[in-house]
Amino acid sequence: MVGFIAIYRRPEHGPTPYLDNLHVRPSNRSGGLGGRLLIEAANQLRKLGENTLYLWLVDGNDAAQRFYERLGGLPTERSSKEVFGVPLKTLKIEWDDLGPIIRGATAASQ
C-alpha cells in the first residue's frame, strides 16, 4: 500500500464529513497521489449529497497545511487536544465547498 484516506460521516463528528486520515508513503509523496485520493473522496462525498469537509492537523505541520490550503481548505480554528495522553496544539481546516478540492487537485496532478 502506498496511500489511503479515511473520511467519517458519523453524528459524533457533527453534520460535516470529517477527514480523519490522508497518508501517502514518504517515498511516494509529491507525485500527486494525495491529491488523487482527495479528489476521489470529494467525488464520493458529492454522490452522497455532501459538499463540505473538515479536518484537524497538528499545528506546525506546515507541509500538510500548505497542501490543504492549495486545495481550497481554510484554517478556521486553533485548539489544544490530548492525543494518546500527549497535549497537542491543533489547527482546523475546513471546506464549505468541495469544488476547490476537485479543481485544485486535478490541476496540481497535471
N, C-alpha and C positions, 0 to 999 in steps of 0.2 A: 504494500500500500504506500502511495506517495502523498496522499492527502485525503481529508474528509471535512465535512461540515455537518453541524447539528443545530437545528432550529426547533424551538418548542412553541407550540400553540396550546398552552395549558392555562387554566384560570389562575393558578398560583403565580404565574409570571405576568398577569394583567391581560388587558384586552389586545395588546400589541405583541406580535410574534417576537420571540427572544432568540437572538443568535448566541448560542452557548459556546460553540467551538468552531473555529476555522483554522485548520492546521495543514501545513504543507511541509514535507520533509525538507530540512535545510538544503540538501543537495539539489532539490527541485524548485527552489524559490526563484523568483524573478523571471519565471518563464511563462507567466500568465495563468497557471493552474488555479491559484487562489481566486482570481477574477472569474474564471470559468465556473468554479464551484459556486461562487456567489451569484452569478448570472442564473445558473440553473435553479438555485434555491429561490431567487426572486421570481423567476418564471413559474415555479411550482406554487409559491405563495399567491401569486396573482390568480392562478387557476382555482385556488381555494377561496378567492374573494378578498384576499388581504392586499393592502397597499402600503403597509408600514412595517418597520423593523427597528429593533434597538439591540444594543449590546453594552456590556461593561468591560473595560480593559484596565489593566494596571497603569495608573498614571505614571508617565515617564517612558512607556513603551512607544517611543516616538515613531519608529518604523511602522508599527501597526496603526497608529493614529493617522499618519500620512496616507497609508493605503486606504483606510476607510474614508478619509476626507476627500481623496481624489475621486472616490466613487459617490460623492454627494452626502456622506454622513456628516452630521453636525454635532460637535461637542456641546452638551446641554447641561451637564450637572457633574459636580465632583462630590465624592463621598468617601467615607472610610468604612471598610468592611473587614471582617475577620475571615480568613480562608485557611482551613486546617490549623486554626489556632494562631495564625500569623496575621497581625494587623497590616492592611494594605490600603493605600490611597488609590481610589479608582476614578475613572472618567467614563461617563455615559455618552455613547454615540447614538444618534437617532436619525432615522429617515422617515419623513412624513409622506414620502412618495418613493416607490421602488424604481421608477423610471431612470433616475440618475445612475443607479447601480448597473442597470442593463446597458444603458448608453455608454457610461464611463468604462466599464469592464470590457465591453466589446471593442471600444476604440483603443484601449490600452493593449489588448491582445493582438491587434493587427499590426 
